[in-house]
Amino acid sequence: MRSKRPRIVLWSYYKGRVPPFLHIGQALARELRAELLLTTWDTFDDLAPDFGPGDILLSDCAPVGFESAGALLVHIHHGVGASKNVTYGRPVRGCLEYVASPLAQEEAHRRGTDTSNMRAVGYYQLDALTREDQMHKVVMWNATPGREPRCARVARAIAEATAGELVLGSHEGRYCLDFNNPDIVVSENNVSIKGDALLVRIHHGVGSSKNTTFNPCTSDCLEYASSHFAVDEMERRCANTANVKPFGYHQLDGIRDLDPLQPRDTLLVLPTWNPEFNGMCKWVVDLCRSYHGKIVVQMHPFTPLHIAAPTCTALEGLDHVRLTDGHEDAVGLFQGTHALACDTGSAAFMYLPTGRPILAYNSWRWWHDCHPASEKGTHFDPEDLAFRWRDCMYQFTDARACLMLLRALDRGDDPLKNLRLTRSDALYGSTLDGRVCERIVADVVAVWRRRNAR
């Protein structure tokens, strides 16, 4: 059975345009604790199979064609009453409509538009006039349009600590960065923009090349890594580490809150997105079909559609398998689990502090042995920590081998337990104190205040 958080879908007609009503969607998402997504006419099909009751669609044009989905439809009219804003497209039954003024409502009525669901609440784009002129923008930047980055919690805390306005940006909304003069940009990736914004990069992972050296940051960017191993990896690849601080892994701040008394009766399965390592997720389907205990599966949000779609379809018919929406907090998923089955992603190293067994799929060995160097992809590096430290994980090449390992663990046969604890202590040390986010925010705020004092 699939769990489902409510989703606020911002529908913009123009591809790559961050809609002007973004702040309304953000406010709704905060109030409802919902996931916020940005989509357009050419990307909505990716959401369509799961879009429905419990979701909310916000648009500044008539949401024609979405009526049958069962979601709440909201049309936020742009302008003050011109015909293009109130009569383009036929009225959508049951859609909540908001216009700038009674005059706009009269214009719609004059042209024969049904105004029974139309409310004159004011012009939302004028909200900024009532804000303090000194309010600055903190941009939470993500490579995937409409998705909140994993560093969202840090970005929100920075915005709150500096009394700034939080904005979601992406590569398809680059004008949001280049022309709207952000003051602070928080990202997991390197971002090069115009102006003198304070750039903050929160590195994801524990040291693999994809997380630490792609797109080296500018010299004045503040960078925060999970450990000194991640810094060592950067230096090994000749990256500039002058501004990199190993403050800890912010996503593990909640690891101490796991209830040690909760029964551990669930196998957690977390495949990564890259076909180079996930074996097209065939092992995931085979394992779920052959293992009859409780299973929770979370697909990586970057998994290509040609892999994710058939995998999810195969799993949705299995009663003992819970397929998440793809965006549940990883540490929250650890609760109640007795082991993790994964491949080559950051999830394995996030799971280490639990002390519980980790089973790692070995597709990367097959890829490395059977493909020429030109086809090995940019993510494979046998010297990388993510590969060198797999010695504390039980490795398997197919679902049958994984089942044998699980049976051995059920019998109490866990010879790698001490090595896992040793690796975890070496990797994280004293940073598992629940205060990584707090340390990052304090450092950023101190730099921010020094810059503003000049």
TAQUI-V30958 format. One record per residue. RES is the residue in one letter. PHI is phi in whole degrees, -180 to 180 (999 if undefined). PSI is psi in degrees with one decimal (* if undefined). OMEGA is omega as a letter, one per 20 degrees, with the letter a starting at -180 (none if undefined). Layout:
res phi psi omega
RES PHI PSI OMEGA
RES PHI PSI OMEGA
This chain:
res phi psi omega
M 999 138.8 a
R -98 127.6 r
S -80 153.3 a
K -146 112.6 r
R -78 149.3 r
P -63 148.4 a
R -125 136.7 r
I -101 110.6 a
V -102 117.0 r
L -92 112.7 a
W -102 115.7 r
S -116 135.7 a
Y -68 -33.4 a
Y -94 123.0 r
K -61 132.9 r
G 84 -1.5 a
R -92 125.0 r
V -77 117.0 a
P -65 148.0 a
P -67 -14.3 r
F -97 21.3 a
L -55 -40.9 a
H -66 -25.7 r
I -70 -44.2 r
G -61 -40.3 r
Q -64 -40.8 r
A -64 -41.2 r
L -64 -43.8 a
A -61 -40.6 r
R -66 -43.9 a
E -66 -40.0 a
L -97 -0.2 a
R 53 47.5 a
A -106 163.5 r
E -83 138.5 a
L -108 126.9 a
L -130 148.1 r
L -115 126.7 a
T -141 167.0 r
T -135 -178.1 a
W -62 -26.3 a
D -98 -3.5 r
T -119 -3.5 a
F -65 -27.7 a
D -59 -26.8 r
D -65 -26.6 a
L -96 -24.7 a
A -51 -42.8 a
P -61 -27.0 a
D -110 -2.4 a
F -80 126.5 a
G 178 -146.2 a
P -54 137.1 a
G 95 -18.5 r
D -94 162.0 r
I -131 130.6 r
L -108 122.3 r
L -109 132.6 a
S -149 153.9 r
D -103 14.5 r
C -134 162.4 a
A -60 123.2 a
P -79 58.7 a
V -69 135.4 r
G 98 -7.8 a
F -102 0.7 a
E -60 -37.9 a
S -75 -9.9 a
A -71 -25.6 a
G 88 2.9 r
A -84 163.7 r
L -79 123.5 a
L -103 132.6 a
V -130 122.1 r
H -109 111.7 r
I -99 103.2 a
H -69 138.2 r
H -95 146.0 r
G 92 -173.9 a
V -118 9.7 r
G 143 2.3 r
A -66 151.5 a
S -58 -32.2 a
K -64 -21.4 a
N -95 -19.4 a
V -120 -10.8 a
T -128 -7.3 r
Y -65 128.8 a
G 79 145.8 r
R -73 154.1 r
P -59 144.3 a
V -105 120.6 a
R -61 132.1 r
G 82 -1.9 a
C -80 132.1 r
L -78 130.5 a
E -124 135.4 a
Y -126 127.7 a
V -122 168.5 a
A -73 -31.3 a
S -162 167.5 r
P -59 -28.3 r
L -64 -40.5 r
A -64 -37.2 r
Q -66 -39.9 r
E -66 -38.5 r
E -61 -43.2 r
A -64 -43.6 a
H -65 -38.5 a
R -62 -28.6 a
R -96 12.9 r
G 84 14.3 r
T -82 139.1 r
D -69 118.0 a
T -110 16.7 a
S -63 -30.6 r
N -103 13.6 a
M -96 131.1 a
R -123 132.2 r
A -90 99.9 a
V -112 -3.8 a
G 111 170.1 a
Y -95 108.6 a
Y -61 -28.2 a
Q -73 -10.4 r
L -91 1.5 r
D -57 -34.7 a
A -63 -22.7 a
L -67 -23.6 a
T -92 -4.7 r
R -84 159.9 r
E -66 138.7 a
D -61 -25.5 a
Q -84 -5.1 a
M -63 128.8 a
H -104 167.9 a
K -106 130.2 r
V -110 111.9 a
V -95 123.6 r
M -94 102.0 a
W -98 134.6 r
N -136 144.5 r
A -71 -20.5 a
T -103 116.6 a
P -57 134.2 r
G 82 -9.4 a
R -100 141.2 r
E -79 135.8 r
P -72 165.7 r
R -66 -18.9 r
C -91 16.7 a
A -58 -39.6 a
R -62 -40.3 r
V -67 -43.6 a
A -61 -42.6 r
R -63 -41.0 a
A -66 -37.0 r
I -66 -43.5 r
A -62 -41.2 a
E -68 -41.8 a
A -70 -26.8 a
T -104 6.8 a
A 55 44.5 a
G -106 166.6 r
E -90 127.0 a
L -89 129.9 a
V -128 139.2 r
L -96 124.4 r
G -126 160.1 r
S -151 174.5 a
H -66 -21.5 r
E -87 -3.0 r
G -126 40.7 a
R -61 -26.6 r
Y -61 -26.2 r
C -59 -31.0 r
L -91 -45.1 a
D -75 -30.2 a
F -121 -10.9 a
N -99 9.9 r
N 52 62.4 r
P -68 154.0 r
D -98 -36.9 r
I -134 132.7 r
V -120 122.5 a
V -112 126.2 a
S -152 161.1 r
E -90 -13.1 a
N -117 165.5 r
N -71 135.7 r
V -127 124.4 r
S -110 117.1 a
I -135 167.9 r
K -78 160.6 r
G 89 -171.2 a
D -119 36.7 r
A -62 149.0 r
L -79 118.6 a
L -95 130.2 a
V -126 119.4 r
R -114 121.6 r
I -103 101.6 a
H -67 135.5 r
H -96 146.6 r
G 91 -174.3 a
V -116 5.6 r
G 145 2.7 a
S -74 155.6 a
S -60 -34.3 a
K -64 -24.1 a
N -97 -18.2 a
T -121 -18.5 a
T -128 -10.6 r
F -66 132.6 r
N 54 71.7 r
P -53 143.8 a
C -76 162.9 r
T -71 162.7 a
S -66 -23.3 a
D -102 14.2 r
C -84 134.9 r
L -82 127.2 a
E -125 140.1 a
Y -130 125.1 a
A -115 164.7 a
S -75 -26.8 a
S -165 172.9 r
H -69 -20.7 r
F -65 -38.7 r
A -64 -39.7 r
V -65 -41.7 r
D -60 -39.3 r
E -63 -40.9 r
M -63 -44.9 a
E -65 -36.2 r
R -61 -29.8 r
R -101 19.3 r
C 66 26.2 r
A -82 151.0 r
N -76 117.6 a
T -111 16.7 a
A -58 -34.6 a
N -104 11.0 a
V -92 128.1 a
K -120 123.2 r
P -82 75.5 a
F -82 -14.2 a
G 121 176.0 a
Y -99 104.4 a
H -61 -27.3 a
Q -70 -12.4 r
L -98 10.7 a
D -60 -26.4 a
G -93 4.2 a
I -65 -29.3 a
R -75 -12.2 a
D -87 -4.0 r
L -63 134.7 a
D -79 111.6 a
P -69 -15.2 a
L -93 -10.5 a
Q -70 134.6 r
P -56 138.9 r
R -105 92.1 a
D -126 14.4 a
T -126 137.8 r
L -93 124.7 r
L -96 130.3 a
V -121 118.0 a
L -132 84.9 r
P -75 151.7 r
T -87 179.7 a
W -87 -24.7 a
N -83 120.6 r
P -59 -21.7 r
E -62 -27.0 a
F -120 -24.3 a
N -92 -0.5 r
G 60 32.3 a
M 61 16.1 r
C 64 18.2 r
K -62 -38.4 a
W -63 -31.2 r
V -65 -48.6 a
V -65 -45.1 a
D -63 -41.1 a
L -65 -45.0 a
C -65 -31.1 r
R -77 -27.4 a
S -101 -20.0 r
Y -99 125.0 a
H -105 6.7 r
G -80 177.6 r
K -67 135.9 a
I -134 138.7 r
V -117 127.8 a
V -119 130.2 r
Q -125 115.7 r
M -76 144.0 r
H -66 135.8 a
P -64 -17.7 r
F -93 2.7 a
T -60 128.4 r
P -56 144.9 a
L -59 -35.0 a
H -70 -13.3 r
I -100 -46.0 a
A -65 -43.7 a
A -62 -53.4 a
P -67 -31.2 r
T -65 -49.1 r
C -63 -39.5 r
T -61 -42.2 a
A -67 -33.8 a
L -84 -26.9 a
E -66 -18.0 r
G -90 2.7 a
L -100 116.5 a
D -67 -27.9 a
H -88 2.4 a
V -112 127.2 r
R -104 118.1 r
L -99 117.2 a
T -76 176.1 r
D -79 -0.2 r
G 95 -3.9 a
H -135 20.6 r
E -73 149.1 r
D -60 128.2 a
A -60 -45.2 a
V -64 -36.2 r
G -62 -32.7 r
L -71 -22.5 a
F -66 -26.2 a
Q -59 129.2 r
G 80 8.0 a
T -99 149.8 r
H -105 -15.4 a
A -165 161.9 r
L -121 132.1 r
A -113 125.1 a
C -148 -164.7 r
D -128 -104.1 r
T -127 77.5 r
G -135 178.5 a
S -69 -19.2 a
A -58 -38.5 a
A -61 -42.0 a
F -78 -25.4 r
M -71 -29.7 a
Y -80 -20.3 a
L -50 -45.8 a
P -62 -16.2 r
T -71 -21.5 a
G 78 1.3 a
R -89 159.1 a
P -63 146.7 r
I -125 127.2 r
L -112 123.4 a
A -116 123.6 r
Y -71 140.3 a
N -109 38.0 r
S -59 -32.4 a
W -62 -30.8 r
R -65 -44.7 r
W -62 -44.4 a
W -62 -43.1 a
H -65 -41.0 a
D -78 -29.9 a
C -103 -7.7 a
H -117 141.8 r
P -65 162.5 a
A -55 -34.9 a
S -67 -18.0 a
E -110 6.6 a
K -80 -6.2 r
G 79 169.2 a
T -90 -3.5 a
H -101 -7.2 a
F -91 126.8 r
D -154 104.9 a
P -64 -16.1 r
E -87 -6.0 a
D -71 147.9 r
L -57 -37.0 a
A -62 -23.3 r
F -100 -39.4 a
R -65 -33.8 a
W -95 16.2 r
R -73 -4.9 r
D -68 -12.4 r
C -97 10.6 a
M -121 148.3 r
Y -81 119.6 a
Q -100 142.5 a
F -142 158.5 a
T -114 -9.2 r
D -158 172.3 a
A -64 -34.4 a
R -62 -44.3 r
A -65 -37.1 r
C -64 -40.5 r
L -62 -39.5 r
M -63 -40.2 r
L -65 -41.6 r
L -64 -39.0 r
R -65 -40.5 r
A -63 -40.3 r
L -66 -37.2 r
D -62 -28.8 r
R -83 0.2 a
G 89 9.8 a
D -87 94.5 a
D -135 71.3 a
P -68 -14.1 a
L -95 4.7 a
K -58 -49.9 a
N -64 -36.9 r
L -66 -37.5 r
R -62 -44.7 a
L -65 -37.4 r
T -65 -44.8 r
R -63 -42.8 a
S -63 -44.1 a
D -64 -40.3 r
A -68 -36.3 a
L -76 -43.0 a
Y -111 -30.6 r
G 52 -127.2 a
S -84 2.0 a
T -80 -5.4 r
L -86 48.9 a
D -105 4.3 r
G 77 12.9 a
R -125 19.6 a
V -64 -48.1 r
C -58 -42.6 r
E -61 -41.5 a
R -67 -41.8 r
I -63 -47.6 a
V -61 -44.6 a
A -61 -39.8 a
D -68 -44.4 r
V -63 -45.2 a
V -62 -39.1 r
A -63 -43.8 r
V -65 -42.5 a
W -59 -44.1 a
R -69 -37.1 r
R -64 -39.8 r
R -64 -41.5 a
N -74 -19.9 a
A -82 -10.1 a
R -69 * none
